[in-house]
């Protein structure tokens, strides 16, 4: 295929394919995508004060207006939230190399934790069927929440398009599993059965990826209204390395939730796609291509894993 035609095809990945009607081993039907999240990774050098959140919000508003997309900042207060994020993996990045991500997250307010630490476990892959067929449900009696997302990212090496990853997630509070040793890979394999095959020995440990704790500074920006009932909350985040406070990246994201795919009206989704591409171009000086927030943390020590991103 000629190079120009290849690029044109890459710019138009189209809608997510339909899932083949299969079940998990217990007969439960496959989880289907119920979230669409669009993400732009941003260079960290502009994040020097809280004013940057307002600057990017104005860029979002100008771009949305071009496509007759509503952008409401009603109730938004310039007061970023602080969250602590860390990733757990084996020394050889066995989870990440097999498309798994395991992270712990906790929110702070006025310097103190305001909720239970949250564990997020996900399988992220460009193949929708493969992502759906991986049963990520934990073996616990407590509560947990499944989130299956289609994530739109820019192309890795050029502006003006997008690619899709499928993120099959489970979220739970660590208070639901007080006896879990989350540094033990065998115990994690009992807790998340889909990890059991990665174990090499009975005493294997997982540790903080690159011994790094991330401080996330998160600011809500407002709600986008694409019409036909399709709305999406948006936010802007800065990730920086705790301790040295070295900025790693920023991220702009907006997300809509739906129960069935037919709720995503075609005209509204086309407007959203145009907005996502135009925002890349309007904010090209902000944009950092070819990575994700997780990927940046894994590459901090110069030893890149084999990502599926």
C-alpha positions in Angstrom: 0.0 0.0 0.0 1.4 3.4 -0.9 2.6 5.5 2.0 0.0 8.3 1.5 -2.8 5.7 1.4 -1.5 4.1 4.6 -1.5 7.4 6.4 -5.0 8.2 5.2 -6.2 4.9 6.5 -4.6 5.4 9.9 -6.4 8.7 10.3 -9.7 7.1 10.0 -9.9 4.1 12.3 -13.7 4.3 12.4 -16.0 3.1 15.2 -15.1 0.2 17.5 -15.9 -3.2 16.0 -18.7 -5.3 17.4 -17.9 -7.9 19.9 -18.3 -11.6 19.1 -21.0 -13.0 21.4 -18.9 -15.1 23.8 -18.9 -15.7 27.6 -16.4 -16.0 30.4 -15.8 -19.5 32.0 -18.8 -19.1 34.4 -21.2 -18.2 31.6 -21.2 -14.5 32.2 -21.5 -12.5 29.0 -18.4 -10.5 27.9 -18.2 -7.0 29.3 -18.8 -4.4 26.5 -17.4 -0.9 26.2 -19.4 1.7 28.1 -17.0 4.6 28.2 -15.3 6.6 25.5 -12.3 8.6 26.8 -10.2 10.9 24.6 -6.7 11.8 25.9 -4.0 14.2 24.9 -0.6 13.9 26.5 1.0 17.4 27.0 4.5 18.6 27.4 5.3 19.4 31.1 7.3 22.6 30.6 4.2 24.9 30.5 2.9 23.6 33.9 4.6 26.3 36.1 1.5 27.6 38.0 -2.2 27.0 38.4 -2.8 29.6 35.7 -2.0 26.9 33.1 -5.3 25.2 33.8 -7.1 28.4 32.9 -5.0 28.9 29.7 -5.8 25.4 28.4 -9.5 25.8 29.4 -9.6 28.8 27.1 -8.0 26.8 24.3 -10.6 24.1 24.7 -13.4 26.7 24.7 -12.2 28.4 21.5 -11.8 25.0 19.7 -15.2 23.7 20.9 -16.9 26.9 19.6 -15.6 26.2 16.0 -17.8 23.0 15.9 -20.8 24.4 17.8 -19.9 22.3 20.8 -21.1 23.6 24.2 -18.5 24.0 26.9 -19.9 24.9 30.3 -17.6 25.8 33.2 -20.5 26.4 35.6 -19.5 25.5 39.1 -15.9 24.9 38.2 -13.5 26.4 40.8 -9.8 26.7 40.2 -8.7 24.4 43.0 -6.7 21.4 41.8 -7.0 18.1 43.6 -3.9 16.2 44.6 -3.7 12.5 44.2 -0.8 10.0 44.8 -0.3 7.3 42.1 2.1 4.4 42.1 2.5 1.4 39.8 3.4 -2.1 40.9 5.2 -4.6 38.7 7.9 -7.3 38.7 11.6 -6.2 38.2 11.4 -7.3 34.6 8.0 -5.5 34.0 6.2 -8.8 33.4 2.8 -7.2 34.0 3.2 -4.3 31.6 4.9 -6.5 29.0 1.7 -8.6 29.0 -0.6 -5.6 28.7 -1.5 -5.4 32.4 -1.3 -2.3 34.5 -1.6 -2.4 38.3 -1.7 0.9 40.2 -2.6 2.3 43.6 -4.1 5.7 44.0 -5.1 7.9 47.0 -6.6 11.4 47.1 -5.5 14.1 49.5 -7.1 17.2 50.8 -5.3 19.8 52.8 -2.4 17.5 53.1 -4.3 14.4 54.4 -5.9 11.3 52.8 -9.6 11.8 52.2 -10.6 8.3 51.1 -9.4 4.6 51.2 -6.5 3.9 48.9 -7.9 2.6 45.6 -6.5 -0.2 43.5 -6.9 -0.1 39.7 -6.1 -3.2 37.7 -6.5 -3.1 33.9 -5.8 -4.9 30.7 -5.1 -2.5 27.9 -4.8 -3.6 24.3 -5.5 -2.4 20.7 -7.6 -5.5 20.0 -11.2 -5.0 21.4 -12.1 -8.7 21.3 -8.9 -9.7 23.1 -9.4 -7.0 25.7 -13.0 -8.1 26.3 -12.3 -11.8 26.6 -9.7 -11.3 29.4 -11.7 -11.9 32.6 -10.4 -9.3 35.0 -12.9 -9.9 37.8 -11.2 -10.4 41.2 -12.0 -13.3 43.5 -13.4 -11.4 46.4 -16.6 -11.2 48.4 -16.4 -7.4 48.6 -17.5 -4.7 46.1 -15.6 -3.7 43.0 -16.4 -1.8 39.8 -15.8 -2.8 36.2 -15.0 -0.1 33.7 -14.5 -1.0 30.1 -13.2 2.0 28.0 -12.4 2.8 24.5 -9.5 5.3 24.7 -8.8 7.6 21.8 -5.2 8.9 21.6 -3.4 10.8 18.9 -1.4 8.9 16.3 2.1 8.1 17.6 4.0 10.2 15.1 1.8 12.8 13.6 -1.0 15.3 14.3 -4.5 15.1 12.8 -5.7 11.6 13.6 -6.4 9.2 16.4 -5.9 5.5 17.4 -7.9 3.4 19.8 -6.9 1.3 22.8 -9.3 -0.7 24.8 -8.9 -0.6 28.6 -10.7 -3.3 30.6 -10.5 -2.1 34.2 -11.5 -3.1 37.7 -11.5 -0.6 40.6 -11.8 -1.4 44.3 -10.9 0.1 47.6 -8.1 -1.6 49.5 -10.3 -1.8 52.5 -12.3 -4.5 50.6 -9.2 -6.7 50.8 -7.5 -6.0 54.1 -5.5 -9.3 54.1 -4.1 -8.8 50.6 -0.3 -8.6 50.4 -0.1 -6.5 47.2 3.7 -7.0 47.0 3.3 -10.7 46.5 2.8 -11.8 42.9 1.5 -15.3 43.9 -1.2 -13.7 46.2 -2.1 -11.2 43.4 -2.5 -14.2 41.1 -5.0 -15.7 43.5 -6.8 -12.4 43.8 -6.7 -11.7 40.0 -6.7 -15.2 38.4 -5.7 -13.8 35.0 -2.3 -13.0 36.5 -1.6 -16.5 37.8 0.2 -17.6 34.6 2.8 -14.9 35.0 4.2 -16.3 38.2 7.7 -17.9 38.0 8.3 -18.8 41.7 6.3 -18.9 44.9 8.1 -16.0 46.5 8.0 -13.5 43.7 7.5 -9.9 44.6 6.2 -6.8 42.8 7.5 -3.4 43.7 7.0 0.3 42.8 7.9 0.7 39.2 11.2 2.5 39.0 10.8 3.3 42.7 8.6 6.2 41.7 5.6 7.8 43.4 3.7 10.1 41.1 1.9 13.2 42.4 -1.1 14.0 40.3 -2.4 17.6 40.2 -5.9 17.3 38.8 -8.2 20.2 37.7 -11.8 19.9 36.4 -12.3 22.1 33.4 -16.0 21.8 32.5 -18.5 19.8 30.5 -18.5 19.4 26.8 -21.9 19.1 25.0 -21.7 17.4 21.6 -25.5 17.5 21.1 -28.1 14.6 20.9 -27.6 14.0 24.6 -23.9 13.2 24.3 -21.9 15.1 27.0 -18.4 14.6 28.5 -16.7 15.9 31.6 -13.2 17.2 30.9 -10.1 17.7 33.1 -6.5 18.6 32.9 -3.8 16.9 35.0 -0.1 17.3 35.7 2.0 14.3 36.7 5.2 15.0 38.6 7.7 12.8 40.4 7.1 13.1 44.2 10.2 14.1 46.1 12.1 15.9 43.3 8.8 17.4 42.0 10.1 16.8 38.5 7.2 17.3 36.0 6.6 14.2 33.8 3.7 15.3 31.6 0.3 16.8 31.5 -2.9 15.3 30.2 -6.1 16.7 28.9 -9.0 14.2 28.9 -12.7 14.1 28.3 -15.0 11.1 28.8 -18.6 10.2 28.1 -20.5 7.2 29.5 -23.2 5.2 27.8 -25.2 2.0 28.3 -25.6 1.0 24.7 -23.6 2.0 21.6 -26.7 3.3 19.9 -26.8 6.0 22.5 -23.8 7.6 20.8 -25.5 9.5 18.1 -23.5 9.5 14.9 -23.6 13.2 14.3 -22.5 14.0 17.8 -19.7 11.5 17.7 -18.5 13.0 14.4 -18.5 16.4 16.0 -16.5 15.0 18.9 -13.9 13.4 16.5 -13.5 16.7 14.6 -13.0 18.5 18.0 -10.4 16.0 19.2 -8.4 16.4 15.9 -8.7 20.2 15.8 -7.6 20.5 19.5 -4.4 18.6 18.6 -3.7 21.1 15.8 -4.7 24.2 17.8 -2.6 23.2 20.7 0.3 21.5 18.8 2.9 23.4 20.9 1.5 21.7 24.0 1.3 18.2 22.6 3.6 15.3 23.3 3.2 12.4 20.9 4.0 8.7 21.1 3.5 7.9 24.8 1.0 7.6 27.7 1.3 8.7 31.4 1.9 5.0 32.4 4.5 4.6 29.6 6.5 7.6 30.9 6.7 6.2 34.4 7.9 2.9 33.1 10.6 4.6 31.0 12.0 6.9 33.7 15.2 4.8 34.3 15.9 4.3 30.6 14.8 0.7 30.4 11.8 0.6 28.1 9.4 -2.4 28.4 7.5 -3.9 25.5 4.3 -2.0 25.7 1.0 -2.8 24.0 0.2 0.9 23.7 
